[in-house]
Amino acid sequence: MRTVAIFEAKNRLSELLNAVEQGEEITITRHGSPVARIVSINTSSQGEPGQRERVAGAMAHLRNLRQGNTLGTSLAEAIEDGRD
């Protein structure tokens, strides 16, 4: 993974995009701190290894937490109460 400063990224954007198309990841920094990462659209859609499983596990955990819990009112009433 290559790291470049914002100024350099602005001046060499086409070159950096060519590198990204070839599979490279580019981190852009401001004053030495990372602020963005450029990755291929094909790579980013896949996510990190195991990400899908972690998200599925988190969703299952949230579903378990809501078991037996209710609002104590209808959803429409809760929404209307929140508008006050």
PDB file with SEQRES, HELIX, SHEET and CRYST1 records, atoms N, CA, C and O in Angstrom:
SEQRES   1 A   84  MET ARG THR VAL ALA ILE PHE GLU ALA LYS ASN ARG LEU          
SEQRES   2 A   84  SER GLU LEU LEU ASN ALA VAL GLU GLN GLY GLU GLU ILE          
SEQRES   3 A   84  THR ILE THR ARG HIS GLY SER PRO VAL ALA ARG ILE VAL          
SEQRES   4 A   84  SER ILE ASN THR SER SER GLN GLY GLU PRO GLY GLN ARG          
SEQRES   5 A   84  GLU ARG VAL ALA GLY ALA MET ALA HIS LEU ARG ASN LEU          
SEQRES   6 A   84  ARG GLN GLY ASN THR LEU GLY THR SER LEU ALA GLU ALA          
SEQRES   7 A   84  ILE GLU ASP GLY ARG ASP                                      
HELIX    1 AA1 ILE A    6  ASN A   11  1                                   6    
HELIX    2 AA2 LEU A   13  GLU A   21  1                                   9    
HELIX    3 AA3 ILE A   41  GLN A   46  1                                   6    
HELIX    4 AA4 GLN A   51  ARG A   66  1                                  16    
HELIX    5 AA5 LEU A   75  GLY A   82  1                                   8    
SHEET    1 AA1 3 ARG A   2  ALA A   5  0                                        
SHEET    2 AA1 3 ILE A  26  ARG A  30  1                                        
SHEET    3 AA1 3 SER A  33  ILE A  38 -1                                        
CRYST1    1.000    1.000    1.000  90.00  90.00  90.00 P 1           1          
ATOM      1  N   MET A   1       0.849  -1.170   0.000  1.00  0.00           N  
ATOM      2  CA  MET A   1       0.000   0.000   0.000  1.00  0.00           C  
ATOM      3  C   MET A   1       0.896   1.235   0.000  1.00  0.00           C  
ATOM      4  O   MET A   1       1.785   1.384   0.838  1.00  0.00           O  
ATOM      5  N   ARG A   2       0.637   2.106  -0.956  1.00  0.00           N  
ATOM      6  CA  ARG A   2       1.413   3.335  -1.088  1.00  0.00           C  
ATOM      7  C   ARG A   2       0.716   4.461  -0.328  1.00  0.00           C  
ATOM      8  O   ARG A   2      -0.512   4.502  -0.248  1.00  0.00           O  
ATOM      9  N   THR A   3       1.514   5.375   0.231  1.00  0.00           N  
ATOM     10  CA  THR A   3       0.991   6.535   0.946  1.00  0.00           C  
ATOM     11  C   THR A   3       1.480   7.790   0.250  1.00  0.00           C  
ATOM     12  O   THR A   3       2.668   7.929  -0.041  1.00  0.00           O  
ATOM     13  N   VAL A   4       0.538   8.721  -0.019  1.00  0.00           N  
ATOM     14  CA  VAL A   4       0.909   9.979  -0.659  1.00  0.00           C  
ATOM     15  C   VAL A   4       0.213  11.135   0.048  1.00  0.00           C  
ATOM     16  O   VAL A   4      -0.876  10.975   0.598  1.00  0.00           O  
ATOM     17  N   ALA A   5       0.853  12.300   0.027  1.00  0.00           N  
ATOM     18  CA  ALA A   5       0.266  13.504   0.603  1.00  0.00           C  
ATOM     19  C   ALA A   5      -0.799  14.062  -0.344  1.00  0.00           C  
ATOM     20  O   ALA A   5      -0.783  13.775  -1.541  1.00  0.00           O  
ATOM     21  N   ILE A   6      -1.708  14.848   0.189  1.00  0.00           N  
ATOM     22  CA  ILE A   6      -2.797  15.412  -0.614  1.00  0.00           C  
ATOM     23  C   ILE A   6      -2.262  16.174  -1.819  1.00  0.00           C  
ATOM     24  O   ILE A   6      -2.765  15.995  -2.928  1.00  0.00           O  
ATOM     25  N   PHE A   7      -1.260  17.013  -1.626  1.00  0.00           N  
ATOM     26  CA  PHE A   7      -0.705  17.811  -2.724  1.00  0.00           C  
ATOM     27  C   PHE A   7      -0.225  16.910  -3.851  1.00  0.00           C  
ATOM     28  O   PHE A   7      -0.497  17.169  -5.023  1.00  0.00           O  
ATOM     29  N   GLU A   8       0.494  15.847  -3.489  1.00  0.00           N  
ATOM     30  CA  GLU A   8       0.993  14.901  -4.491  1.00  0.00           C  
ATOM     31  C   GLU A   8      -0.170  14.179  -5.171  1.00  0.00           C  
ATOM     32  O   GLU A   8      -0.140  13.957  -6.381  1.00  0.00           O  
ATOM     33  N   ALA A   9      -1.183  13.814  -4.403  1.00  0.00           N  
ATOM     34  CA  ALA A   9      -2.338  13.112  -4.974  1.00  0.00           C  
ATOM     35  C   ALA A   9      -3.058  13.992  -5.991  1.00  0.00           C  
ATOM     36  O   ALA A   9      -3.491  13.510  -7.038  1.00  0.00           O  
ATOM     37  N   LYS A  10      -3.186  15.281  -5.683  1.00  0.00           N  
ATOM     38  CA  LYS A  10      -3.836  16.188  -6.631  1.00  0.00           C  
ATOM     39  C   LYS A  10      -3.042  16.285  -7.926  1.00  0.00           C  
ATOM     40  O   LYS A  10      -3.624  16.309  -9.010  1.00  0.00           O  
ATOM     41  N   ASN A  11      -1.733  16.340  -7.822  1.00  0.00           N  
ATOM     42  CA  ASN A  11      -0.881  16.506  -9.000  1.00  0.00           C  
ATOM     43  C   ASN A  11      -0.713  15.220  -9.813  1.00  0.00           C  
ATOM     44  O   ASN A  11      -0.384  15.279 -10.997  1.00  0.00           O  
ATOM     45  N   ARG A  12      -0.937  14.060  -9.187  1.00  0.00           N  
ATOM     46  CA  ARG A  12      -0.680  12.790  -9.867  1.00  0.00           C  
ATOM     47  C   ARG A  12      -1.901  11.873  -9.853  1.00  0.00           C  
ATOM     48  O   ARG A  12      -1.759  10.650  -9.853  1.00  0.00           O  
ATOM     49  N   LEU A  13      -3.101  12.459  -9.842  1.00  0.00           N  
ATOM     50  CA  LEU A  13      -4.318  11.663  -9.697  1.00  0.00           C  
ATOM     51  C   LEU A  13      -4.446  10.591 -10.784  1.00  0.00           C  
ATOM     52  O   LEU A  13      -4.759   9.441 -10.476  1.00  0.00           O  
ATOM     53  N   SER A  14      -4.212  10.944 -12.033  1.00  0.00           N  
ATOM     54  CA  SER A  14      -4.334   9.954 -13.107  1.00  0.00           C  
ATOM     55  C   SER A  14      -3.395   8.776 -12.891  1.00  0.00           C  
ATOM     56  O   SER A  14      -3.788   7.622 -13.064  1.00  0.00           O  
ATOM     57  N   GLU A  15      -2.168   9.064 -12.517  1.00  0.00           N  
ATOM     58  CA  GLU A  15      -1.186   8.004 -12.258  1.00  0.00           C  
ATOM     59  C   GLU A  15      -1.634   7.126 -11.089  1.00  0.00           C  
ATOM     60  O   GLU A  15      -1.509   5.903 -11.141  1.00  0.00           O  
ATOM     61  N   LEU A  16      -2.152   7.753 -10.042  1.00  0.00           N  
ATOM     62  CA  LEU A  16      -2.603   6.992  -8.881  1.00  0.00           C  
ATOM     63  C   LEU A  16      -3.801   6.111  -9.236  1.00  0.00           C  
ATOM     64  O   LEU A  16      -3.891   4.969  -8.784  1.00  0.00           O  
ATOM     65  N   LEU A  17      -4.713   6.639 -10.039  1.00  0.00           N  
ATOM     66  CA  LEU A  17      -5.868   5.840 -10.453  1.00  0.00           C  
ATOM     67  C   LEU A  17      -5.450   4.659 -11.309  1.00  0.00           C  
ATOM     68  O   LEU A  17      -6.044   3.585 -11.212  1.00  0.00           O  
ATOM     69  N   ASN A  18      -4.440   4.840 -12.145  1.00  0.00           N  
ATOM     70  CA  ASN A  18      -3.920   3.712 -12.929  1.00  0.00           C  
ATOM     71  C   ASN A  18      -3.378   2.627 -12.006  1.00  0.00           C  
ATOM     72  O   ASN A  18      -3.606   1.439 -12.238  1.00  0.00           O  
ATOM     73  N   ALA A  19      -2.661   3.034 -10.959  1.00  0.00           N  
ATOM     74  CA  ALA A  19      -2.110   2.068 -10.003  1.00  0.00           C  
ATOM     75  C   ALA A  19      -3.239   1.342  -9.272  1.00  0.00           C  
ATOM     76  O   ALA A  19      -3.151   0.138  -9.032  1.00  0.00           O  
ATOM     77  N   VAL A  20      -4.292   2.067  -8.922  1.00  0.00           N  
ATOM     78  CA  VAL A  20      -5.439   1.461  -8.238  1.00  0.00           C  
ATOM     79  C   VAL A  20      -6.121   0.449  -9.147  1.00  0.00           C  
ATOM     80  O   VAL A  20      -6.537  -0.615  -8.689  1.00  0.00           O  
ATOM     81  N   GLU A  21      -6.238   0.770 -10.427  1.00  0.00           N  
ATOM     82  CA  GLU A  21      -6.835  -0.179 -11.367  1.00  0.00           C  
ATOM     83  C   GLU A  21      -6.037  -1.474 -11.443  1.00  0.00           C  
ATOM     84  O   GLU A  21      -6.588  -2.532 -11.747  1.00  0.00           O  
ATOM     85  N   GLN A  22      -4.749  -1.390 -11.168  1.00  0.00           N  
ATOM     86  CA  GLN A  22      -3.887  -2.573 -11.189  1.00  0.00           C  
ATOM     87  C   GLN A  22      -3.919  -3.328  -9.857  1.00  0.00           C  
ATOM     88  O   GLN A  22      -3.212  -4.322  -9.687  1.00  0.00           O  
ATOM     89  N   GLY A  23      -4.750  -2.848  -8.901  1.00  0.00           N  
ATOM     90  CA  GLY A  23      -4.898  -3.562  -7.633  1.00  0.00           C  
ATOM     91  C   GLY A  23      -4.213  -2.924  -6.448  1.00  0.00           C  
ATOM     92  O   GLY A  23      -4.334  -3.427  -5.331  1.00  0.00           O  
ATOM     93  N   GLU A  24      -3.499  -1.831  -6.653  1.00  0.00           N  
ATOM     94  CA  GLU A  24      -2.803  -1.183  -5.542  1.00  0.00           C  
ATOM     95  C   GLU A  24      -3.784  -0.339  -4.726  1.00  0.00           C  
ATOM     96  O   GLU A  24      -4.751   0.197  -5.267  1.00  0.00           O  
ATOM     97  N   GLU A  25      -3.528  -0.229  -3.435  1.00  0.00           N  
ATOM     98  CA  GLU A  25      -4.297   0.656  -2.566  1.00  0.00           C  
ATOM     99  C   GLU A  25      -3.441   1.873  -2.248  1.00  0.00           C  
ATOM    100  O   GLU A  25      -2.246   1.748  -1.983  1.00  0.00           O  
ATOM    101  N   ILE A  26      -4.054   3.043  -2.275  1.00  0.00           N  
ATOM    102  CA  ILE A  26      -3.344   4.294  -2.022  1.00  0.00           C  
ATOM    103  C   ILE A  26      -3.965   4.958  -0.802  1.00  0.00           C  
ATOM    104  O   ILE A  26      -5.180   5.152  -0.747  1.00  0.00           O  
ATOM    105  N   THR A  27      -3.135   5.305   0.175  1.00  0.00           N  
ATOM    106  CA  THR A  27      -3.602   6.065   1.328  1.00  0.00           C  
ATOM    107  C   THR A  27      -3.171   7.513   1.144  1.00  0.00           C  
ATOM    108  O   THR A  27      -2.008   7.794   0.854  1.00  0.00           O  
ATOM    109  N   ILE A  28      -4.117   8.427   1.314  1.00  0.00           N  
ATOM    110  CA  ILE A  28      -3.829   9.858   1.184  1.00  0.00           C  
ATOM    111  C   ILE A  28      -3.735  10.455   2.588  1.00  0.00           C  
ATOM    112  O   ILE A  28      -4.582  10.211   3.447  1.00  0.00           O  
ATOM    113  N   THR A  29      -2.679  11.244   2.791  1.00  0.00           N  
ATOM    114  CA  THR A  29      -2.452  11.828   4.106  1.00  0.00           C  
ATOM    115  C   THR A  29      -2.528  13.346   4.060  1.00  0.00           C  
ATOM    116  O   THR A  29      -2.279  13.971   3.029  1.00  0.00           O  
ATOM    117  N   ARG A  30      -2.875  13.918   5.196  1.00  0.00           N  
ATOM    118  CA  ARG A  30      -2.822  15.365   5.391  1.00  0.00           C  
ATOM    119  C   ARG A  30      -1.961  15.588   6.632  1.00  0.00           C  
ATOM    120  O   ARG A  30      -2.280  15.113   7.722  1.00  0.00           O  
ATOM    121  N   HIS A  31      -0.880  16.310   6.444  1.00  0.00           N  
ATOM    122  CA  HIS A  31       0.075  16.567   7.536  1.00  0.00           C  
ATOM    123  C   HIS A  31       0.523  15.267   8.205  1.00  0.00           C  
ATOM    124  O   HIS A  31       0.714  15.210   9.419  1.00  0.00           O  
ATOM    125  N   GLY A  32       0.684  14.232   7.390  1.00  0.00           N  
ATOM    126  CA  GLY A  32       1.194  12.958   7.887  1.00  0.00           C  
ATOM    127  C   GLY A  32       0.147  12.018   8.453  1.00  0.00           C  
ATOM    128  O   GLY A  32       0.469  10.877   8.786  1.00  0.00           O  
ATOM    129  N   SER A  33      -1.106  12.464   8.573  1.00  0.00           N  
ATOM    130  CA  SER A  33      -2.169  11.613   9.114  1.00  0.00           C  
ATOM    131  C   SER A  33      -3.063  11.109   7.982  1.00  0.00           C  
ATOM    132  O   SER A  33      -3.474  11.893   7.126  1.00  0.00           O  
ATOM    133  N   PRO A  34      -3.367   9.822   7.966  1.00  0.00           N  
ATOM    134  CA  PRO A  34      -4.218   9.278   6.915  1.00  0.00           C  
ATOM    135  C   PRO A  34      -5.616   9.888   6.967  1.00  0.00           C  
ATOM    136  O   PRO A  34      -6.211   9.999   8.039  1.00  0.00           O  
ATOM    137  N   VAL A  35      -6.138  10.283   5.804  1.00  0.00           N  
ATOM    138  CA  VAL A  35      -7.489  10.845   5.741  1.00  0.00           C  
ATOM    139  C   VAL A  35      -8.374  10.107   4.744  1.00  0.00           C  
ATOM    140  O   VAL A  35      -9.598  10.204   4.825  1.00  0.00           O  
ATOM    141  N   ALA A  36      -7.784   9.374   3.807  1.00  0.00           N  
ATOM    142  CA  ALA A  36      -8.583   8.665   2.807  1.00  0.00           C  
ATOM    143  C   ALA A  36      -7.782   7.506   2.240  1.00  0.00           C  
ATOM    144  O   ALA A  36      -6.556   7.453   2.342  1.00  0.00           O  
ATOM    145  N   ARG A  37      -8.524   6.574   1.633  1.00  0.00           N  
ATOM    146  CA  ARG A  37      -7.873   5.447   0.965  1.00  0.00           C  
ATOM    147  C   ARG A  37      -8.559   5.261  -0.375  1.00  0.00           C  
ATOM    148  O   ARG A  37      -9.788   5.245  -0.450  1.00  0.00           O  
ATOM    149  N   ILE A  38      -7.789   5.122  -1.413  1.00  0.00           N  
ATOM    150  CA  ILE A  38      -8.321   4.857  -2.746  1.00  0.00           C  
ATOM    151  C   ILE A  38      -8.097   3.387  -3.045  1.00  0.00           C  
ATOM    152  O   ILE A  38      -6.969   2.894  -3.006  1.00  0.00           O  
ATOM    153  N   VAL A  39      -9.196   2.687  -3.347  1.00  0.00           N  
ATOM    154  CA  VAL A  39      -9.119   1.270  -3.697  1.00  0.00           C  
ATOM    155  C   VAL A  39      -9.960   1.041  -4.942  1.00  0.00           C  
ATOM    156  O   VAL A  39     -10.840   1.842  -5.259  1.00  0.00           O  
ATOM    157  N   SER A  40      -9.700  -0.017  -5.626  1.00  0.00           N  
ATOM    158  CA  SER A  40     -10.476  -0.376  -6.802  1.00  0.00           C  
ATOM    159  C   SER A  40     -11.925  -0.610  -6.401  1.00  0.00           C  
ATOM    160  O   SER A  40     -12.201  -1.163  -5.336  1.00  0.00           O  
ATOM    161  N   ILE A  41     -12.842  -0.190  -7.249  1.00  0.00           N  
ATOM    162  CA  ILE A  41     -14.255  -0.400  -6.948  1.00  0.00           C  
ATOM    163  C   ILE A  41     -14.569  -1.878  -6.829  1.00  0.00           C  
ATOM    164  O   ILE A  41     -15.453  -2.257  -6.061  1.00  0.00           O  
ATOM    165  N   ASN A  42     -13.868  -2.717  -7.566  1.00  0.00           N  
ATOM    166  CA  ASN A  42     -14.073  -4.159  -7.467  1.00  0.00           C  
ATOM    167  C   ASN A  42     -13.610  -4.698  -6.127  1.00  0.00           C  
ATOM    168  O   ASN A  42     -14.241  -5.597  -5.571  1.00  0.00           O  
ATOM    169  N   THR A  43     -12.525  -4.166  -5.604  1.00  0.00           N  
ATOM    170  CA  THR A  43     -12.010  -4.598  -4.314  1.00  0.00           C  
ATOM    171  C   THR A  43     -12.917  -4.141  -3.194  1.00  0.00           C  
ATOM    172  O   THR A  43     -13.223  -4.921  -2.292  1.00  0.00           O  
ATOM    173  N   SER A  44     -13.361  -2.869  -3.232  1.00  0.00           N  
ATOM    174  CA  SER A  44     -14.154  -2.335  -2.137  1.00  0.00           C  
ATOM    175  C   SER A  44     -15.511  -3.011  -2.025  1.00  0.00           C  
ATOM    176  O   SER A  44     -16.064  -3.089  -0.928  1.00  0.00           O  
ATOM    177  N   SER A  45     -16.062  -3.499  -3.128  1.00  0.00           N  
ATOM    178  CA  SER A  45     -17.364  -4.153  -3.052  1.00  0.00           C  
ATOM    179  C   SER A  45     -17.267  -5.510  -2.363  1.00  0.00           C  
ATOM    180  O   SER A  45     -18.261  -6.018  -1.845  1.00  0.00           O  
ATOM    181  N   GLN A  46     -16.086  -6.089  -2.357  1.00  0.00           N  
ATOM    182  CA  GLN A  46     -15.908  -7.380  -1.706  1.00  0.00           C  
ATOM    183  C   GLN A  46     -15.749  -7.227  -0.203  1.00  0.00           C  
ATOM    184  O   GLN A  46     -16.072  -8.152   0.542  1.00  0.00           O  
ATOM    185  N   GLY A  47     -15.265  -6.092   0.258  1.00  0.00           N  
ATOM    186  CA  GLY A  47     -15.060  -5.882   1.687  1.00  0.00           C  
ATOM    187  C   GLY A  47     -13.852  -6.640   2.194  1.00  0.00           C  
ATOM    188  O   GLY A  47     -13.158  -7.322   1.440  1.00  0.00           O  
ATOM    189  N   GLU A  48     -13.621  -6.508   3.463  1.00  0.00           N  
ATOM    190  CA  GLU A  48     -12.506  -7.205   4.100  1.00  0.00           C  
ATOM    191  C   GLU A  48     -12.856  -8.676   4.277  1.00  0.00           C  
ATOM    192  O   GLU A  48     -14.031  -9.030   4.368  1.00  0.00           O  
ATOM    193  N   PRO A  49     -11.836  -9.538   4.327  1.00  0.00           N  
ATOM    194  CA  PRO A  49     -12.122 -10.953   4.560  1.00  0.00           C  
ATOM    195  C   PRO A  49     -12.853 -11.126   5.892  1.00  0.00           C  
ATOM    196  O   PRO A  49     -12.427 -10.589   6.914  1.00  0.00           O  
ATOM    197  N   GLY A  50     -13.939 -11.867   5.872  1.00  0.00           N  
ATOM    198  CA  GLY A  50     -14.699 -12.119   7.092  1.00  0.00           C  
ATOM    199  C   GLY A  50     -15.697 -11.027   7.447  1.00  0.00           C  
ATOM    200  O   GLY A  50     -16.436 -11.167   8.421  1.00  0.00           O  
ATOM    201  N   GLN A  51     -15.735  -9.935   6.672  1.00  0.00           N  
ATOM    202  CA  GLN A  51     -16.634  -8.834   6.996  1.00  0.00           C  
ATOM    203  C   GLN A  51     -18.095  -9.280   6.931  1.00  0.00           C  
ATOM    204  O   GLN A  51     -18.885  -8.938   7.810  1.00  0.00           O  
ATOM    205  N   ARG A  52     -18.451 -10.027   5.915  1.00  0.00           N  
ATOM    206  CA  ARG A  52     -19.837 -10.477   5.765  1.00  0.00           C  
ATOM    207  C   ARG A  52     -20.262 -11.300   6.984  1.00  0.00           C  
ATOM    208  O   ARG A  52     -21.380 -11.145   7.475  1.00  0.00           O  
ATOM    209  N   GLU A  53     -19.384 -12.165   7.470  1.00  0.00           N  
ATOM    210  CA  GLU A  53     -19.698 -12.990   8.638  1.00  0.00           C  
ATOM    211  C   GLU A  53     -19.835 -12.141   9.893  1.00  0.00           C  
ATOM    212  O   GLU A  53     -20.716 -12.391  10.716  1.00  0.00           O  
ATOM    213  N   ARG A  54     -18.964 -11.129  10.051  1.00  0.00           N  
ATOM    214  CA  ARG A  54     -19.054 -10.250  11.223  1.00  0.00           C  
ATOM    215  C   ARG A  54     -20.356  -9.455  11.224  1.00  0.00           C  
ATOM    216  O   ARG A  54     -20.991  -9.290  12.265  1.00  0.00           O  
ATOM    217  N   VAL A  55     -20.746  -8.968  10.055  1.00  0.00           N  
ATOM    218  CA  VAL A  55     -22.001  -8.208   9.955  1.00  0.00           C  
ATOM    219  C   VAL A  55     -23.184  -9.121  10.250  1.00  0.00           C  
ATOM    220  O   VAL A  55     -24.096  -8.737  10.982  1.00  0.00           O  
ATOM    221  N   ALA A  56     -23.176 -10.323   9.688  1.00  0.00           N  
ATOM    222  CA  ALA A  56     -24.267 -11.269   9.938  1.00  0.00           C  
ATOM    223  C   ALA A  56     -24.348 -11.602  11.428  1.00  0.00           C  
ATOM    224  O   ALA A  56     -25.442 -11.693  11.984  1.00  0.00           O  
ATOM    225  N   GLY A  57     -23.207 -11.784  12.069  1.00  0.00           N  
ATOM    226  CA  GLY A  57     -23.183 -12.067  13.508  1.00  0.00           C  
ATOM    227  C   GLY A  57     -23.718 -10.904  14.329  1.00  0.00           C  
ATOM    228  O   GLY A  57     -24.444 -11.109  15.302  1.00  0.00           O  
ATOM    229  N   ALA A  58     -23.362  -9.681  13.940  1.00  0.00           N  
ATOM    230  CA  ALA A  58     -23.857  -8.503  14.648  1.00  0.00           C  
ATOM    231  C   ALA A  58     -25.370  -8.374  14.494  1.00  0.00           C  
ATOM    232  O   ALA A  58     -26.066  -8.050  15.456  1.00  0.00           O  
ATOM    233  N   MET A  59     -25.879  -8.625  13.290  1.00  0.00           N  
ATOM    234  CA  MET A  59     -27.324  -8.553  13.062  1.00  0.00           C  
ATOM    235  C   MET A  59     -28.056  -9.617  13.886  1.00  0.00           C  
ATOM    236  O   MET A  59     -29.107  -9.339  14.463  1.00  0.00           O  
ATOM    237  N   ALA A  60     -27.513 -10.812  13.941  1.00  0.00           N  
ATOM    238  CA  ALA A  60     -28.130 -11.872  14.745  1.00  0.00           C  
ATOM    239  C   ALA A  60     -28.141 -11.485  16.220  1.00  0.00           C  
ATOM    240  O   ALA A  60     -29.120 -11.730  16.926  1.00  0.00           O  
ATOM    241  N   HIS A  61     -27.055 -10.882  16.679  1.00  0.00           N  
ATOM    242  CA  HIS A  61     -26.973 -10.437  18.078  1.00  0.00           C  
ATOM    243  C   HIS A  61     -28.039  -9.377  18.358  1.00  0.00           C  
ATOM    244  O   HIS A  61     -28.685  -9.420  19.405  1.00  0.00           O  
ATOM    245  N   LEU A  62     -28.230  -8.433  17.447  1.00  0.00           N  
ATOM    246  CA  LEU A  62     -29.254  -7.403  17.620  1.00  0.00           C  
ATOM    247  C   LEU A  62     -30.653  -8.016  17.641  1.00  0.00           C  
ATOM    248  O   LEU A  62     -31.509  -7.597  18.421  1.00  0.00           O  
ATOM    249  N   ARG A  63     -30.880  -9.007  16.783  1.00  0.00           N  
ATOM    250  CA  ARG A  63     -32.190  -9.673  16.783  1.00  0.00           C  
ATOM    251  C   ARG A  63     -32.451 -10.368  18.121  1.00  0.00           C  
ATOM    252  O   ARG A  63     -33.570 -10.344  18.633  1.00  0.00           O  
ATOM    253  N   ASN A  64     -31.402 -10.992  18.687  1.00  0.00           N  
ATOM    254  CA  ASN A  64     -31.550 -11.650  19.987  1.00  0.00           C  
ATOM    255  C   ASN A  64     -31.839 -10.638  21.089  1.00  0.00           C  
ATOM    256  O   ASN A  64     -32.621 -10.918  21.997  1.00  0.00           O  
ATOM    257  N   LEU A  65     -31.219  -9.472  21.017  1.00  0.00           N  
ATOM    258  CA  LEU A  65     -31.438  -8.448  22.042  1.00  0.00           C  
ATOM    259  C   LEU A  65     -32.876  -7.949  22.054  1.00  0.00           C  
ATOM    260  O   LEU A  65     -33.400  -7.597  23.110  1.00  0.00           O  
ATOM    261  N   ARG A  66     -33.516  -7.915  20.892  1.00  0.00           N  
ATOM    262  CA  ARG A  66     -34.868  -7.381  20.842  1.00  0.00           C  
ATOM    263  C   ARG A  66     -35.927  -8.401  21.240  1.00  0.00           C  
ATOM    264  O   ARG A  66     -37.082  -8.031  21.452  1.00  0.00           O  
ATOM    265  N   GLN A  67     -35.564  -9.668  21.346  1.00  0.00           N  
ATOM    266  CA  GLN A  67     -36.527 -10.699  21.710  1.00  0.00           C  
ATOM    267  C   GLN A  67     -37.195 -10.353  23.035  1.00  0.00           C  
ATOM    268  O   GLN A  67     -36.524 -10.132  24.043  1.00  0.00           O  
ATOM    269  N   GLY A  68     -38.525 -10.310  23.018  1.00  0.00           N  
ATOM    270  CA  GLY A  68     -39.283 -10.045  24.240  1.00  0.00           C  
ATOM    271  C   GLY A  68     -39.383  -8.577  24.601  1.00  0.00           C  
ATOM    272  O   GLY A  68     -40.083  -8.243  25.556  1.00  0.00           O  
ATOM    273  N   ASN A  69     -38.722  -7.691  23.889  1.00  0.00           N  
ATOM    274  CA  ASN A  69     -38.794  -6.255  24.171  1.00  0.00           C  
ATOM    275  C   ASN A  69     -39.785  -5.607  23.221  1.00  0.00           C  
ATOM    276  O   ASN A  69     -39.797  -5.896  22.024  1.00  0.00           O  
ATOM    277  N   THR A  70     -40.614  -4.728  23.766  1.00  0.00           N  
ATOM    278  CA  THR A  70     -41.592  -4.016  22.951  1.00  0.00           C  
ATOM    279  C   THR A  70     -41.504  -2.533  23.250  1.00  0.00           C  
ATOM    280  O   THR A  70     -40.883  -2.116  24.228  1.00  0.00           O  
ATOM    281  N   LEU A  71     -42.132  -1.750  22.400  1.00  0.00           N  
ATOM    282  CA  LEU A  71     -42.188  -0.309  22.605  1.00  0.00           C  
ATOM    283  C   LEU A  71     -43.218   0.066  23.667  1.00  0.00           C  
ATOM    284  O   LEU A  71     -43.139   1.147  24.251  1.00  0.00           O  
ATOM    285  N   GLY A  72     -44.179  -0.814  23.922  1.00  0.00           N  
ATOM    286  CA  GLY A  72     -45.251  -0.502  24.855  1.00  0.00           C  
ATOM    287  C   GLY A  72     -46.340   0.340  24.200  1.00  0.00           C  
ATOM    288  O   GLY A  72     -47.272   0.782  24.873  1.00  0.00           O  
ATOM    289  N   THR A  73     -46.232   0.559  22.933  1.00  0.00           N  
ATOM    290  CA  THR A  73     -47.197   1.332  22.158  1.00  0.00           C  
ATOM    291  C   THR A  73     -47.054   0.924  20.704  1.00  0.00           C  
ATOM    292  O   THR A  73     -46.156   0.158  20.354  1.00  0.00           O  
ATOM    293  N   SER A  74     -47.929   1.430  19.866  1.00  0.00           N  
ATOM    294  CA  SER A  74     -47.789   1.119  18.451  1.00  0.00           C  
ATOM    295  C   SER A  74     -46.659   1.957  17.850  1.00  0.00           C  
ATOM    296  O   SER A  74     -46.278   2.989  18.403  1.00  0.00           O  
ATOM    297  N   LEU A  75     -46.144   1.515  16.744  1.00  0.00           N  
ATOM    298  CA  LEU A  75     -45.069   2.247  16.076  1.00  0.00           C  
ATOM    299  C   LEU A  75     -45.542   3.634  15.658  1.00  0.00           C  
ATOM    300  O   LEU A  75     -44.803   4.608  15.799  1.00  0.00           O  
ATOM    301  N   ALA A  76     -46.760   3.731  15.149  1.00  0.00           N  
ATOM    302  CA  ALA A  76     -47.302   5.028  14.729  1.00  0.00           C  
ATOM    303  C   ALA A  76     -47.375   6.001  15.915  1.00  0.00           C  
ATOM    304  O   ALA A  76     -47.046   7.178  15.774  1.00  0.00           O  
ATOM    305  N   GLU A  77     -47.808   5.504  17.085  1.00  0.00           N  
ATOM    306  CA  GLU A  77     -47.876   6.360  18.277  1.00  0.00           C  
ATOM    307  C   GLU A  77     -46.480   6.798  18.723  1.00  0.00           C  
ATOM    308  O   GLU A  77     -46.278   7.948  19.112  1.00  0.00           O  
ATOM    309  N   ALA A  78     -45.522   5.871  18.662  1.00  0.00           N  
ATOM    310  CA  ALA A  78     -44.156   6.205  19.054  1.00  0.00           C  
ATOM    311  C   ALA A  78     -43.576   7.268  18.139  1.00  0.00           C  
ATOM    312  O   ALA A  78     -42.898   8.184  18.604  1.00  0.00           O  
ATOM    313  N   ILE A  79     -43.835   7.158  16.855  1.00  0.00           N  
ATOM    314  CA  ILE A  79     -43.356   8.161  15.896  1.00  0.00           C  
ATOM    315  C   ILE A  79     -44.013   9.497  16.183  1.00  0.00           C  
ATOM    316  O   ILE A  79     -43.354  10.537  16.189  1.00  0.00           O  
ATOM    317  N   GLU A  80     -45.315   9.463  16.422  1.00  0.00           N  
ATOM    318  CA  GLU A  80     -46.035  10.721  16.697  1.00  0.00           C  
ATOM    319  C   GLU A  80     -45.527  11.363  17.995  1.00  0.00           C  
ATOM    320  O   GLU A  80     -45.378  12.583  18.055  1.00  0.00           O  
ATOM    321  N   ASP A  81     -45.263  10.571  19.018  1.00  0.00           N  
ATOM    322  CA  ASP A  81     -44.724  11.105  20.273  1.00  0.00           C  
ATOM    323  C   ASP A  81     -43.354  11.720  20.067  1.00  0.00           C  
ATOM    324  O   ASP A  81     -43.002  12.702  20.721  1.00  0.00           O  
ATOM    325  N   GLY A  82     -42.581  11.146  19.158  1.00  0.00           N  
ATOM    326  CA  GLY A  82     -41.238  11.676  18.903  1.00  0.00           C  
ATOM    327  C   GLY A  82     -41.249  12.993  18.164  1.00  0.00           C  
ATOM    328  O   GLY A  82     -40.238  13.693  18.132  1.00  0.00           O  
ATOM    329  N   ARG A  83     -42.372  13.340  17.571  1.00  0.00           N  
ATOM    330  CA  ARG A  83     -42.475  14.596  16.818  1.00  0.00           C  
ATOM    331  C   ARG A  83     -42.751  15.789  17.715  1.00  0.00           C  
ATOM    332  O   ARG A  83     -42.640  16.934  17.275  1.00  0.00           O  
ATOM    333  N   ASP A  84     -43.106  15.538  18.955  1.00  0.00           N  
ATOM    334  CA  ASP A  84     -43.423  16.659  19.862  1.00  0.00           C  
ATOM    335  C   ASP A  84     -42.197  17.425  20.278  1.00  0.00           C  
ATOM    336  O   ASP A  84     -42.298  18.390  21.035  1.00  0.00           O  
TER     337      ASP A  84                                                      
END                                                                             
